[in-house]
């Protein structure tokens, strides 16, 4: 039986797709929201270190399925390896309702004004395709505010003198400071830095019908059992469904986007939860699968007018894959720093995001999220054995006496850091899998080392008796902060979508996720993804000429 036509088919129920579904459904458009994963609850994630999504080698708890969704990883020597979501190098992002927002740390950063003007600020960086965004911070500011107040953000950035202008404060106060915060705060001030409370998509007081954070240690990588951590799964997606105009379908793996003989998009083809091939007719398609899967879908959509993939006439789909090169340091203290209070991360500085001599950009620095014992075993210093009695003794001694400070370094986009559709390897449904290749730019590594040094200085001033640094290597950057593969721009020859996130080549296809980000900022990108989804949805609705569902 043929499926009923909808106004919009949205591929992916994560940060971007969830917001778009709500905005369109609330405006009266009919929406089919297709998600390849499940709708998890806290019961699906017991409190066990071995099931923590952050320990990727032990499994990707919130999807995708290991066996059915491989990828091909190509190293710098051209050697190919087939990897699953549990393997290093897969660059996994959760595949479930809410996407990464279901289990993330929930930092809610606004990018700075210069983050949208990197090329204008720093000029060309040799070997990079660094560019400005086609929009400015001022274009996104009202949508940052909408995301903060509609979804719920806590914190206090009043002491962040580097932040871009805002019209309203955050709707919720920060959590009371933990022990790490109290140790790091005076040290930052002695160094002349400007510490403040991290903005978080996390309830600190009851908000919009959801409870406040209970500060448990099972935070990042786990489901929030009291629903205090804010994601699209517990805000905008339920709101979309409540309109009656949106249908959420789970276990749906999209094969390709459907086009007519003239190259006009007519819907999507997908395999449903029973592995049956379905065709969903739609007036428009919104691609929101994350930077790797969104690029893969466009590349796998072939047509006589688009032989190299939809939107790929000038070979930009899949290019400029970037994420964040986390850099920082860990400090060992003479007395306990651990207080067993989540989420742990609470204090940050933005003194090194810009203005670093000889460097293009930088990163914010913050204390790390609460660690579990299994995670801590990967944080031992390089002079301690990675296993055996020495390793065990260090972990037992140091676990409660360390603080980690780190930040997400703004990466230089590279044309050859890319996603392709693999010509040989296919997934469970016979769809060509994502093929990942490339490396980090040397400037990114240089910036990472600088940021690690600044983190070490902060820890030493706070009283650390030993410190050890973490800086990025050359390997390709992906993972939960993946971005850049369908970059937005004004020139169709050097970008995939326009400033409204609409494909240059076909006007009834939009890409609404982090793949449109031209650069990735020195911050966790979640709030920017949400804000841009609100902005792109508003532009889509303003341009909409079709019929709407009866009210």
ROLO-199067 format. One record per residue (C-alpha): x, y, z; residue in one letter. Coordinates in steps of 0.001 Angstrom, whole numbers, padded with zeros to 6 digits, always signed. Example, Ala and Ser with C-alpha at 12.3 -4.5 7.8 and 13.67 -1.06 7.14 Angstrom:
<rs>
+012300-004500+007800A
+013670-001060+007140S
</rs>
This chain:
<rs>
+000000+000000+000000X
+001369+003388-000990X
+002168+005748+001871X
+000222+008976+002149X
+002067+012036+000906X
+003399+014424+003546X
+004678+017962+003340X
+008067+017054+004787X
+010043+013860+005224X
+012783+014379+007817X
+015658+011894+007967X
+017032+011768+011493X
+015414+012585+014848X
+018434+014172+016504X
+019183+017796+017343X
+018465+019335+013928X
+015699+016990+012799X
+013881+017167+016119X
+013680+020957+016072X
+012651+021031+012404X
+009898+018480+013037X
+008437+020539+015844X
+008601+023863+014022X
+007029+022510+010834X
+004352+020454+012587X
+003424+023360+014849X
+003003+025521+011737X
+000557+023015+010256X
+002778+021038+007891X
+002492+017267+007874X
+005743+015563+008807X
+007145+012033+008613X
+010096+011879+011018X
+012273+008866+010176X
+014735+007551+012748X
+016927+004498+012199X
+017349+003878+015934X
+015113+003394+018958X
+013415+005659+021466X
+015352+004759+024587X
+014443+005308+028191X
+016546+005319+031334X
+015652+001655+031793X
+017628+000829+028642X
+020866+002006+030204X
+021663+000436+033542X
+024214+002113+035763X
+027251+000122+034743X
+030610+001495+033591X
+030881-001133+030877X
+027740+000156+029182X
+028834+003761+029141X
+028708+005082+025588X
+031879+007092+026144X
+033910+003879+026423X
+033426+003216+022741X
+035542+000061+022604X
+032926-001686+024736X
+030007-000824+022471X
+027872+002034+021255X
+025008+001714+023690X
+022610+003990+021849X
+023291+002748+018355X
+023761+002203+015563X
+023710-001606+015481X
+027251-002990+015310X
+026864-005659+012705X
+024495-003900+010334X
+026244-000514+010060X
+029973-000809+009302X
+032160+001933+007874X
+035436+001903+005995X
+038344+003779+007547X
+041292+004721+005319X
+044541+005625+007107X
+047258+007973+005891X
+049034+005105+004117X
+045872+004241+002202X
+045185+001066+004166X
+041487+000238+004487X
+039821-001185+007584X
+036164-002091+008018X
+035093-000787+011433X
+031908-001075+013496X
+030461+001442+015999X
+032395-000275+018804X
+035736+000231+017055X
+038089+003170+017220X
+037932+005404+014172X
+034246+004793+013482X
+033414+008360+014560X
+030204+007270+016175X
+027268+009511+016934X
+024282+008057+018771X
+021547+006675+016506X
+018339+007056+018486X
+015528+009511+019125X
+017319+012614+020337X
+020546+011569+018625X
+023552+012832+020526X
+021312+014951+022758X
+020063+011777+024461X
+023372+011024+026167X
+025633+014069+025705X
+027266+016272+028312X
+024759+019029+027444X
+027053+022056+027368X
+025056+024844+025716X
+027500+027246+024132X
+026804+030160+021856X
+029589+030585+019330X
+031464+033903+019393X
+031116+036542+016701X
+034592+035746+015355X
+033674+032060+015022X
+031450+033011+012093X
+034201+035155+010544X
+037294+032986+010778X
+038640+033750+007292X
+038033+037492+007707X
+039638+037438+011152X
+042712+035322+010458X
+043110+035240+006695X
+043935+032138+004702X
+045593+029250+006527X
+047855+027402+004118X
+046524+023967+003224X
+043094+024714+004705X
+039813+025736+003079X
+038967+028062+005971X
+036008+030306+005154X
+033460+032609+006763X
+029912+031478+007361X
+027346+033134+005058X
+025501+034229+008198X
+026664+036291+011172X
+026214+035804+014898X
+023484+038454+014799X
+021457+036259+012420X
+021572+033394+014908X
+021230+035349+018172X
+017408+035319+018391X
+017412+031581+017734X
+020049+030945+020377X
+017677+032715+022742X
+014717+030664+021544X
+016579+027407+022101X
+017724+028485+025562X
+014256+029445+026751X
+012085+026953+024893X
+014245+023931+025674X
+015825+025082+028919X
+019413+026157+029650X
+021032+026765+033046X
+024242+028539+034021X
+025661+032009+034530X
+028004+033519+031953X
+027903+037052+033362X
+031657+036951+034049X
+032467+035815+030512X
+033665+039124+029114X
+034408+037489+025751X
+030877+036329+024964X
+028864+037732+022102X
+025974+040089+022960X
+022798+038520+024300X
+019417+040114+024946X
+018186+037822+027740X
+019998+035979+030514X
+019793+032218+030824X
+016467+030983+032195X
+017895+028827+035029X
+020702+029365+037550X
+023761+027087+037683X
+024068+024166+040073X
+025920+024882+043328X
+029690+024622+042795X
+031368+021280+043460X
+034820+020701+044918X
+036679+020963+041589X
+034940+024268+040860X
+035962+025633+044260X
+039599+024618+043681X
+039827+025998+040143X
+037950+029290+040635X
+040490+031215+042764X
+043380+029843+040700X
+041848+031209+037495X
+041377+034602+039108X
+044985+034679+040317X
+046069+034062+036728X
+043983+037020+035567X
+041475+034783+033777X
+037695+035154+033704X
+035985+031990+035048X
+032226+031497+034954X
+029531+028817+035270X
+029139+026698+032124X
+025796+027062+030302X
+024085+023668+030266X
+021038+022111+028606X
+020207+020716+032014X
+017486+021629+034488X
+018796+022966+037775X
+015242+023699+038905X
+011991+022161+037647X
+011422+023541+034147X
+008749+022944+031519X
+007342+019957+033366X
+010675+018204+033866X
+012546+017645+037128X
+015860+019142+038189X
+019247+017425+038095X
+019867+015015+040988X
+023653+015172+040423X
+024327+011453+040048X
+027673+010138+038775X
+026116+008303+035823X
+025707+011302+033588X
+027453+011666+030229X
+026875+008566+028109X
+023878+007446+030132X
+020171+008140+029967X
+019057+010713+032545X
+016679+008824+034790X
+014948+011971+036061X
+014725+013599+032608X
+016625+016662+033803X
+019094+016692+030915X
+017526+018475+027958X
+017440+016880+024518X
+015120+016834+021555X
+013717+013497+022774X
+012080+015134+025808X
+011224+018584+024443X
+010605+019368+020785X
+009888+015866+019482X
+007066+015214+021984X
+005781+018700+021122X
+005821+017821+017419X
+003901+014625+018037X
+001375+016451+020206X
+000323+018603+017247X
-001060+015547+015455X
+000817+016622+012318X
+003986+014603+012909X
+004468+010834+012771X
+007656+009352+014201X
+008768+006071+012636X
+011500+004057+014323X
+013906+001522+012870X
+013815+003221+009462X
+017026+003155+007432X
+016866+005641+004568X
+018316+004295+001316X
+018169+007370-000902X
+016214+010470-001839X
+013708+010010-004641X
+013733+012245-007723X
+011525+012498-010790X
+012779+012575-014383X
+013369+016331-014167X
+015510+016032-011053X
+012840+017278-008668X
+012817+015543-005278X
+009611+013611-004606X
+010319+011846-001308X
+012587+009227+000247X
+013021+005466+000024X
+013720+003648+003288X
+013743+000201+004849X
+011296-000001+007741X
+011716-001886+011012X
+010607-005090+009253X
+013233-004561+006504X
+010544-003764+003936X
+011386-001143+001336X
+009019+001818+001600X
+008670+004977-000442X
+007485+008077+001394X
+006182+010773-000987X
+006926+014275+000261X
+006820+017861-000940X
+010259+018415+000565X
+013000+016436+002282X
+015081+017519+005263X
+018346+015649+005797X
+019375+015591+009471X
+021473+012486+009912X
+024662+014053+011231X
+027674+015093+009172X
+028740+011590+008160X
+025349+010031+007466X
+023884+013138+005813X
+026781+013234+003363X
+026453+009498+002790X
+022749+009831+001950X
+023333+012617-000569X
+026219+010720-002176X
+024092+007566-002448X
+021307+009499-004197X
+022209+009091-007876X
+020340+010433-010905X
+021187+011149-014507X
+021325+014836-013587X
+023354+014105-010447X
+025680+011219-011341X
+028064+011991-008470X
+025353+012335-005863X
+022712+014887-005000X
+024160+018340-004309X
+027606+017199-005397X
+028055+018830-008803X
+031213+020602-007626X
+032519+017765-005401X
+031875+019401-002014X
+029525+016846-000438X
+031485+014935+002182X
+034414+017354+002183X
+035762+019233+005227X
+034791+016620+007820X
+035798+018053+011159X
+035026+017559+014794X
+036964+018739+017819X
+040522+017968+018791X
+040168+017836+022563X
+043251+019152+024306X
+044027+019750+027940X
+045777+018412+031003X
+045203+016370+034127X
+046523+017373+037518X
+047272+015173+040521X
+046647+016859+043877X
+047866+016095+047384X
+044331+015729+048755X
+040941+014634+047481X
+039316+016636+044704X
+036519+014148+043958X
+033137+014767+045587X
+030938+012288+043685X
+028626+014993+042344X
+027545+015079+038710X
+027690+016382+036135X
+031161+017446+037282X
+031901+019978+034555X
+030870+023385+035850X
+033579+026036+035466X
+035034+027390+032227X
+037134+030160+030723X
+037049+031656+027210X
+040291+033617+027491X
+041950+031433+024833X
+039247+031094+022173X
+040752+033924+020125X
+043682+036334+020241X
+046395+033705+020647X
+049584+034888+018953X
+050241+033067+015689X
+047138+030899+015965X
+043781+030962+014205X
+041217+030443+016960X
+041583+028311+020057X
+039214+026712+022554X
+037315+027246+025741X
+038697+025372+028735X
+036589+023668+031392X
+036878+021004+034027X
+035836+017601+032749X
+032613+015718+033415X
+032467+013345+036355X
+034562+010290+035650X
+033848+006671+036442X
+036646+004324+037522X
+036801+002525+034188X
+037154+005823+032330X
+039889+007009+034648X
+042104+004087+033690X
+042583+005729+030289X
+043723+008980+031923X
+046851+007701+033598X
+050025+009682+032823X
+052440+008445+030176X
+055054+007398+032756X
+052652+004911+034389X
+052188+001470+032866X
+048946+000913+030966X
+048259-002337+032798X
+049507-004461+035685X
+050230-003779+039341X
+051755-000320+038822X
+048714+000763+036836X
+046273-000545+039443X
+048095+001119+042313X
+048156+004474+040552X
+044443+004316+039752X
+043575+003409+043345X
+045733+006248+044687X
+044965+008962+042142X
+041307+008441+041209X
+039982+010725+043937X
+042836+013251+043713X
+042828+014428+040100X
+041194+017175+038065X
+041062+017193+034269X
+040778+020468+032350X
+040303+020415+028600X
+038634+022101+025640X
+037463+021459+022062X
+039998+023044+019714X
+038590+024855+016688X
+039836+022802+013741X
+041043+024016+010376X
+038799+022456+007687X
+040584+020327+005101X
+039254+019562+001624X
+040650+016018+001805X
+039177+015186+005219X
+036134+013541+003833X
+033219+011144+003669X
+032604+009082+000541X
+030210+006273-000360X
+032391+003179-000398X
+032448+001442-003806X
+032632-002075-002353X
+031363-002368+001225X
+027615-002274+001843X
+025522-002355+004976X
+022827-004823+006012X
+020386-003283+003517X
+022788-003203+000585X
+023494+000531+000887X
+027102+001679+000284X
+028633+002551+003636X
+030497+005700+004640X
+034176+005728+003745X
+036257+008045+005959X
+039669+009369+004977X
+041987+012276+005680X
+043742+013795+008670X
+043948+016874+010866X
+045610+020073+009701X
+049025+020760+011333X
+047703+024102+012596X
+045014+022256+014575X
+047697+020177+016276X
+049716+023317+017033X
+046678+025003+018584X
+045914+021881+020582X
+049364+021886+022120X
+048981+025546+023072X
+045615+024887+024723X
+047010+021887+026608X
+049750+024116+027990X
+047219+026667+029231X
+045201+023922+030927X
+048372+022739+032644X
+049131+026271+033868X
+045659+026530+035409X
+046029+023192+037202X
+049459+024042+038559X
+048189+027357+039890X
+045350+025414+041553X
+047871+023302+043436X
+048480+020238+041284X
+051689+018465+042341X
+051996+016630+039006X
+050449+017363+035618X
+050325+015646+032240X
+049014+016984+028969X
+046731+015683+026245X
+047034+017040+022697X
+045666+015811+019350X
+047512+013715+016781X
+047201+013681+012995X
+044365+011162+012655X
+041023+012144+011101X
+038646+013928+013435X
+035009+012819+013688X
+032834+011570+016539X
+029996+013238+018363X
+030957+016786+017321X
+031196+015893+013627X
+030494+018760+011248X
+031267+020377+007927X
+030477+017885+005164X
+027611+019880+003578X
+028882+023348+004310X
+026695+026382+003720X
+027807+029233+001496X
+026766+031774-001093X
+028785+030240-003946X
+027427+026906-005282X
+030912+026069-006547X
+032393+026006-003048X
+029463+024929-000852X
+026550+022475-000753X
+023682+024510+000716X
+022819+028202+000788X
+022501+030302+003921X
+018982+028928+004430X
+020362+025353+004488X
+018710+024632+001141X
+020585+022614-001490X
+021939+024838-004242X
+020954+022261-006856X
+017428+021303-005711X
+015284+023772-003831X
+013028+021280-002031X
+015875+019580-000127X
+017294+021052+003085X
+020183+019903+005248X
+019605+020824+008888X
+022354+019522+011157X
+026008+020267+011929X
+027135+019188+008468X
+026284+022710+007246X
+028684+024327+009745X
+031517+026009+007865X
+033722+025883+010954X
+033056+024185+014268X
+033966+026810+016845X
+035985+026215+019983X
+032900+024977+021794X
+030587+021995+021991X
+028248+022605+019013X
+024885+021399+020388X
+023258+024783+021016X
+024442+026084+017639X
+022889+023056+015900X
+019612+023694+017719X
+019643+027437+017059X
+020438+027003+013385X
+017656+024420+013090X
+015195+026978+014478X
+016557+029576+012050X
+016470+027313+008988X
+012976+026115+009856X
+011770+029695+010136X
+013181+030472+006704X
+011617+027348+005226X
+008207+028239+006636X
+008464+031797+005366X
+009112+030468+001870X
+006486+027707+002071X
+003796+028011-000596X
+002028+024676-000173X
-001050+023625+001742X
-001066+022917+005455X
-002959+020425+007571X
-006370+021654+008752X
-006214+023198+012205X
</rs>
